[in-house]
Amino acid sequence: MNTFSLILVIATIITGIAWIYDWRYRRPQRLAQCAQLAQSDPTFNRKKRRALMEPTGLLGQLASLFPIILLVFVFRSFIIEPFRIPSGSMMPTLLSGDFIAVTKWSYGIKNPLTNATWIRTDEPQRGDVIVFKYPEDPKVDYIKRVVGLPGDEITYRNKQIYIRRACSGSDNCPAPQPVPLQQVGTYSISEGLGFAENYVLASEQLGQEPHLTLINPRAPEFLAHYYRQDGEYLATWTVPEDHYFVMGDNRDNSRDSRFWGFVPRDYIIGRTVGIWLSLEFENDDGSILPAWLPSAIRFERLGGID
């Protein structure tokens, strides 16, 4: 159950009842009073009429809030929901402190409380960056990139993804193909105490457009911690129906499907379409600003993502 969505539903119902009551019973009284004053008071004008028509009291204040709360509820539940990136698992595509916009209608119209799909509009595509409920703790939201679709066989070995795409019959199934991956540079990440780790910056193409990934050639693959699917070899997974295999772009610093399995379709919240705000939190020990205050706005990061 989405707690904030539940609060919005309750607030919408309460203010909606107040608005209906005010419109049906109190507003006619105010209209009658305005009509009476218009005939008896020569100084009665639009300004006075507007002030007289304003709802009053607690019930009136609740009624006034209804259009705003309804708009927020509809927009957040069915159109776009904002999220903040808390970690570096999607670097270099998304950085900690990025605020992203996630379209809620991309894959279907969903129940805002349970996230169950009412109407399917489209299917997640390989390469999409999605926000979803973490399967091991649905109260937590995760963001990763879709690597495997239902029926795909995914293998991850030596920092390389191999995909055997879903097929109808075993005799016609193609051999696993490596996902195109090409080094385009290096990427330095500060590890604290003045130490920086150099990563391989690579261009990878899962979908129609390439995207950037980070690979640490010195990091082990942690095969012993991989999710072991029944009937499959270690580091190979076959994606079940209505499930997806996801990975972070920061391949050696991401807890993803390699470690806990697949994302059920009904756990998907939406598709990430852009960054609407990016804040930098790099206040050092000598700064007068507390650590929770942003030190800068990264204007160059605003816009769409790959």
N, C-alpha and C positions, 0 to 999 in steps of 0.2 A: 504494500500500500504506500503510495506517494503522499507523505505527510503534508507537504506544502500544497499539493493539489487538493487534498481533503479540506485543508483550511480555506482555500479559495472557493471550493464548492459550498461549504457551510456559509461563508461570508456572502456569496452570491445569492443563496437561498434567503438568508435573513434580510439582506438589503432589498432583494426583489419583492419579498412579502411587504416590507415597509413601503416600497415604491408603489405597488399595486393598491395598497390601502390608502395611501396619500392621494393617488390619482383618482380613485373612485369616490372617496368620501370627503377628503379635506379640500382638494382642488376645486370642486364645484362651489364649496362655501366661499373660498377666496375669490372666485370669479363673480359670485353674486355680490360680494362686498365691493369689488371693484366697480361693478355696474352701478351700484347704489351711489358710491362716491362720485362717479363720473357725472351723475345727474345733480348731486347736491353740493359738491365742492368745486368751485370754479378754478381752484389752484391745482386740482388733481391732474397730473401729467404722466408721461411714460415712465419717468424715473420713480415716481411714487407707486405706480402700478407694478413695476418690476420688483420693488422692495416688498410690496404687499403679497405678491405671488410667490415669494420665496418660502419654501417649507420651513417650519420652525419646530423647536423642541427636539428631543432625542429621536423620535420617530421621523421627523422631517430631515434631520441630519443623515440618518441611515438611508432614507429614500434618495437623498442627493448623491450618496456614494455609489448607488447601484449601477449607473451607467459606466463609471470608471472601473469598478470591480469586475463587471461583466466583460468589459473590453480586455482587461488584463487576463481574465480567466480564459476567454476564447483565444486570444493571441498566444498565450503561453501554452495552452493545452493542444491547440490544433494547427498553429502556424509556425512560430519560431520561439525557441527557448534558449536563453543564454546559459553558458557554462564557463567556468574558469579552469584553466589547465593548471593542476597542482604540482606536476612533476615533469621530468625531462624524458619520459619514455617515448615521446613522439618527436624528439629532436631529429633533424633540424626543421621539420615541417612546422611543429608547434613548440613553443618555449613555455617554461613555467612563467606564469603571469599573463599569458595570453587569455583574452576573453573571446570565446567563439560563439557564433550563431549556428544553431542546429535546426534544420527544417523538420517539423513534426509530420508533415504530410508526404514526405518523400516515398515512404514505403507503405503507407496506409493511414486510415483514420482510426485512432486508438482511443480506448477507454482511458480518460485522464487519471483515474484512480488506480487501475490495475495494469495498465499498459497493454492489455489484450487488444488484438487487432479486430476492429469491427468490419472495415472494408479495406482490402488490399488495393493499393494504387500502382505499385511497382515493386521490383525485387532488388535487393542490394546487389551491386556489381563488384567484380574483382577490382580492387584499387580504391573503393570508396572509403572515406574516413568516417567512422560511425561512433556514436555515443550509445552505450548500452548498460543495462544492469549487470553488474559483476556476478556471474553465475554462482560463485562460492559465498557471496553476501549481497543479495539483490538490493540492499539499502544503499550500496555504494555504486556510483556511476563511474564507468571506465570509458576511455576513448582509444581506439586502435584502428588499424587499416585492414580491410577485408582482403584476405589472401586466398581462402578456399571457399568455393560454393558447394551447395549440396551435391553429393556424389563425387566430388573431386578427391583425388588421393594426393596428399601433401607430404613431401619429404624435406627435411632440413638437415643438411650435412655440410660441414666445412664452410659455414657462413653463406651457403647457397640454398635457395629455394628451388625445389623441383615439383612440378605439377603434372599429374596425369588427370586430364579433364574428364568430367563425368561422361559416360557413354552408356548406350543401351545394352550392349552385349559384350561379353568378355573377349570374344573372338575378334571384334573390331576395335577394341580399345587401343588408343595410341600409346606409345611408350612415354614415360615421364619426361617432360621437357624442362630444362633449366630456365628460370625466369631471367631475362636479359639483365645483366648487372655489369656496370662499367665504372671504374674509378675515375673521378673527375677532379679530385683534389684531396686536401686534408682539412681537418676541422679540429680546433683546439678547444678543450673544455677545462676550465679551472677546477681543480680538485681541492682547493684550499691550501693554506700555508705556503702560497706562492708556487705550488706545483700545478702543472698543466699536463693533461693527457692528450696525445694526438690520435685522432681517429681517422679512418679512411672515409672520405666523403664519396659516395657512389650514387650513380643514377640507375634506378631500377624501374622496370616497366611491367606492372601487373595488369593495368587496364589500357585504355586508349592513350593516356598521357603518362610520360615518365614522372617519377618523383624522386626526391633525394632521401638517402638513408645513411646512417652512421654505422660503421663496423669497427670494432676494436680487435685488431688482429692478434693481440696478446691475451685476450680474454678467453677462457675455456668455454665450452658449449654447455656444461652442466647437464650432460646426458642422463646422469643418474637421477636428476630431478624432473625429467620430462614426464608428461602424462603418458602412460602406457595403455593404449587402446587394445581391448581384447581382439586377438586374431591378427594383430599387426606387428611388424618389426618395430624396434625402438627407433624413435625419431621419424616414424611414418604414421600418418593418420588418414583415415577415410571419413569424409565429412558426412554425417547422417542427414536424412531428409529434414528440411526446415531448420537446419543449423548452419553455422558459419565458422570458419577458422580465421582468426585474426592475429595480427602481430603488430608490435610497435615499430616505428621507423628507426628508433635507436636500438638496434637489434641485440646488443649485449647489455642493455640496461632496461629491459622491459619484461614484466611478468605478464605473459599472454597465453594464447591457446597451446603453446608448446608445453606449458606447465600445468594448466588446469582443464584443458579440453575445449569444448565448442560453445558457441553463443546461440541459444535458442532464438528463433526469429521474434517471438513475442517479447524478448528481453531488449530488443533494439529500440532505442528512443527516437533516433533520427539520424540524418546525414549532415555532417559538418560542411558548411558552405563558405565560411569566411571568418576573419578576425575583425571584430568591431572595436576592440580596445586592447592595448598591450602595455603592461606596466612592468617596470624594472625595479626589483627589490635588491639593491646592492649597497645598503648602508653599512659601512664598516664600523669597527669598534670606536673610532674617533668621531663618528658623526653625531650631531645633536638630534637627529631624527631617530625615532624608534624603528626597530627592524620591520614592523608591520606596515609602515608607511612607504609608499613607492618613492623611489629616488628619481625616476624619470618616466616619461611616456615615450614608447617606441613607435613614433608615427610611421616610420618606414615599413612597419609590419602590418599596417591596417589594409584590409582588402581580402580577396579570395585566397584559397589555398589550393595546392596541387593534390 
